[in-house]
Amino acid sequence: MARFLVSFLILFSSLATAADRDLPPLVDADWLQQQRQQSELVIVDIRSGIDNGGDRSTFRKAHIPGSVYSSYTDDGWRESRDGVTGVMPPVSSLERLISGLGINNGDTVVLVPAGTGPTDFGSAARVYWTFKVLGHDAVTILNGGFAGWNEAGFEVASGEGAQRPFGAFKGELQPKLLATLEEVDDARQNQGQLVDARPADYFTGKEKSPAAKAAGTIPGAMNLPHQNFLSQQGKAWYLNSDTIAGQLQSTSLDRDKRAIAFCNTAHWAATDWFVLSELAGFDEVALYDGSMAEWSQDSNRPLQVEKKGLAKLLDVFN
């Protein structure tokens, strides 16, 4: 009980610290309404078909005034490489993508998901992590996304969006935020903190993603389902502190020890990374970009599945 109380107090202290910063990791519609006229603030709408969030035509019909559009699924935020789905593209490719949105290193970026579901929020968390791993800290997420903006009753615009001149964004890779296959294997063998962000059925092996070659999880991982951090209020989905506190109190995670989040393709895991790193104040959190799509490719890597309530280690695939 004492451990849980300490964790609870640490979590909310960290949340308060984040709120006191000039740019918190999450902002609400009121904040954005007050700040959106700033010349060095770039609002990036990343809606896609995930959770029926929309596409470029949806953006043309209605968007936050002054925003630019970039499809999370179609514009190159992730790629498939060496048979692994959803990995981070080379830094040079991301520099071109971000510069093409009119973003420079001195700009503040506000990411706007659709606000239509937990997986949609993962889009914003993944792009947020991408900016962070490129060394750009001036980035935040609009909590509730465009759906929340609409519910707040603020002005919307139509058309192509803001026309910004081509930027000159340069990234500087931050390796500590990006866990390699070797680091994940080392964590598995040495009781590291591996956090599986997938829903429970994927964690236990009852369900399997098409991106993975076999069901199950990395042995020793704990399950922290991404969707449990979000809840629906009205028509919009929000990440809220009450949900975070409740989830983290029931885990054995150590905030002073490195944690590595993963899922099937490092999309859902971006939400866990965001919660642990940016809101709960963990000292070091990395995202395993390859996730189960990479881990399951080699039959020599062990998997853990649950059978009749018992964990069973599989050294080879069936």
N, C-alpha and C positions, 0 to 999 in steps of 0.2 A: 504493500500500500504506500509506503514511504517513497519507493522508487517511482510509482505512478504519480504521486503528488509532485515530486521534484520535476519529473518530465513535463507535467502539466504547467507548472510555473515557468519552466524554461521556455516552453513553447510559446506561451502568451507574452513573455518578456521579449522573445525574438520577434513576434508579430508586431508588438508595439514599436520595437526598434525600426522595423521595416517601414512602418507607417510614418515614423518621424524623419525618414530620409527625404531628400529633395525629390527623388523619384522612386516611389515604392514599386514593388514588382507587380502589384495589382492596383488598378485605378477604377473608379466607378464613372458612371455617365456624367454626374455632376462635375467631377474633376475635369473630365475631358471637355465638357462644355465651356468651362472657364479658361482652359489652356489652349484650345485648338487653333486660335488665331496667331500663336507664336510662329515666327518665320522659320525657326530651326526645329519645329516639331513636325514629324512626318507620320501621318495616320495611314497604316497599311492594312487594308481589308483583305483577309486571306480566306474568305468563304470558299467552300468547295462542296461537292456532293456528299461528303461525310455527314452523317446524321441529317440528311436532306437540307444541308446548309445553303445550297445555291451554287451559282457560277457567275461568269462575267455578265451574262444577260440579267441575272438577278441584281448584280451590283448596278448595272445601268439603270434599272428601274428605281432603285432607292439605295442610298448610302449616306454615310456621315459626310457633310459638306467638307471639302478640302482633302478628302482621302484619295489614295491611289489603290489600284487593285492588283493583286498577285495571287493566282490560284495556288493553294497549298499543294494540290495533287498534280497539277499540270505544268507548273512553271519552273521546275528544277530545284526545288528545295531539298529533294532527296532523289536518289537514283539506285538502279540495280547494278551490281558489280560483282564479278566472279561468282555468279549464281546466288548472290545474297540480295534480298529485296530491301529497299528503304534506307540505304546507308547515306552518309553525308558525302556530297560531291567534293571534288578538290577545292581548295581555298580559292584558286583563280576563277573557277566557275561561279562560286558564290559571290565573289567580288563583282563579277560582271552582272549577275542577277540583281544584286542590291544596288549597285550604281545605276542600273537601268531604271530603277524606281525613283531615281533622283535623290538618293540618300548619300550623305557624306559622313565622314567620321565624327564631325562635330554635331550631328543632328541627334535629336531625341526621337526614338521610334515607338509608336503606340500600335500594338497589334490588335486587330479586331477580328475575332472569330465570328461564326454565325450566332453562337449562343443557343444552339439547338440540341445539345446533348453532351455527355461526357467525352465521347470520342472526338467530337468537334473541338472541345477545349484542348485536347491533346495536340491538335494542329498548332494552336497558339503557343503551347508550352514547348513544342518541338522547334518552332521557328525562333522563339525566345532563346532556347538553349543554343541554337545555331549562331545567333548574334553573340551570345556570351562566349562560345567556344572560339569565335573569331576575335575576341578581345574587345567587343563593343558592349559596354555596360549600360549605356543610356537607352534602355529598352524596357517596356512595360506592357502589360496585357489589360485590355478593357474587360473587366469582369462582367459577365452577362452578354458580352459581344454585341452584335448589331441588334439582336432581339431585345436586349436590355436597354439599349439606346432608344429603340422604338417605344418600349414600355414607359420610359421616362418622359416621353412626349416632346423630345427635342426635334429640331428642324432636320429634315432629310433633303438630299439633293438627288437629281437624276442626271443621266448622261455618262460621259466617259470618265469623269473624275478629274482630279488635279493634273495639270500638265507641267511637270517639273523638269528642269534641264538635267541632262545626264550627269550623274554624280561621279565622285572620285573616291569611292570607298575602298579602303585597304584593310585586309584582315591580318591578325597576328594570332596564330593557332595557340590555344591554351590546352596543352596535353592533359593536364590533371582533370579536366572535365570530360575526357573521352577515354573510356576504358577499352583496352585492347583484349583480344582473345587470350593472350598470354596472362594478362593481369587477372582476368576472370578465372582462369584455370588455377592460378596461384591462390586467389581468394577461396576457391572451392577446397583446395587442399589444406589451407591453413586457417580455417574457420573465419574467413572474412565475411563481411556483411553483404550478401547478395539479396537483392529485393526484386521479387517477381511481381510486376504490376498487373498481370493479367487476371481476368475473372477466375474464380475458384475452379471451374471446370477445366480450364486450360492448365492451371497449376497442378491439379491432381492427375491429369492425363486423360480425363473423360472426353475432352474436346481437343482438336488439333487444328492449327492454322494451316492453310494451303502453303504458306511461306516456309513452314518447318517440315522436315522429312520424317519426323517421328514425334509422338506425343510425350508429355512429361516436362519436367523442369530440371534445372541444374541442381545436383545434389547439394543439400545444405541451405538452399535458398528459403527465404520466408516469403509468404504471400501478403501483399499489401495492395489489394485491387484498386486500380485507378479510379473507377467509377464511384467508389464510396466517398471520395472527397468532394463530390459535387451533388447539388440538389436543385430541383426545379422550383422556381418561384414565379408564379404567373406563367408566362410563355417562355421565359428565359431560364437558362441554366447558369448557376453561380457556384464558384468555389468559395466556401465560407469557413471561418475559423472554428466554429463549433464542431463541424464535421472533422476537421483536421485533428483537433484535440482528442476527440473520442477515438479516432483510429490509432493515433500514435501512443495513447496511454496503454493500449492492450498489446503492444509489441515489446520485444526485448532489444530494440535498436539502441545503439550507443551513439549519441550525437558527436562524441569526440573521436570516433573511429570512422575510417573511410567506408562509405556505402556505395554500392554499384547497383543501379537500377537497370532492369531489362524487361523485355516482353517478347513478342514475336518478331517485330521489326523496329523496335525502339520508338514507337509512336505513343502507345499507352504509357510506356515507361517515362516519357518526357514529363507527364503529369506528376509521377512520383518524384522524379528528379526535382521538378519545380517546387513541390511542397517541401521536400526535405532540405533542399539547398537554399531556396529563396524565402521561404516562410517559416520553417521550423528551426532555422539557424544551425543546421549540421555543419561541422567544420569543413568536411570535404565529401562531396557527392559527385560521382561520375555516371555517365550514361554509357551502357554497353551498346554501341551502335549496331553491331552485327546481330545481337540478341539471339533468340532461338533459331532464326533463319540461318545464322552462321554456325552456332554451336551444334546443331543437329545434322550438319552435313557430313561429319566424320563419325563413322560407326565406332571408332575407338573411344569417343568421348562418352562418359556415363550419363545416364538420364535417371531421374527419380520419378516413379509413378506410384499412385496410391491404389492399392487393391484390397477391397473389403476392409477399408479403414486402416490398413497397415501400409507403411512406406516400403517399397521394394526397389532396390537398385538394379538397374539393367546395365550391364557392361557392354552389351551389343544390342543392336536393333533386332526386333522380331522379324 
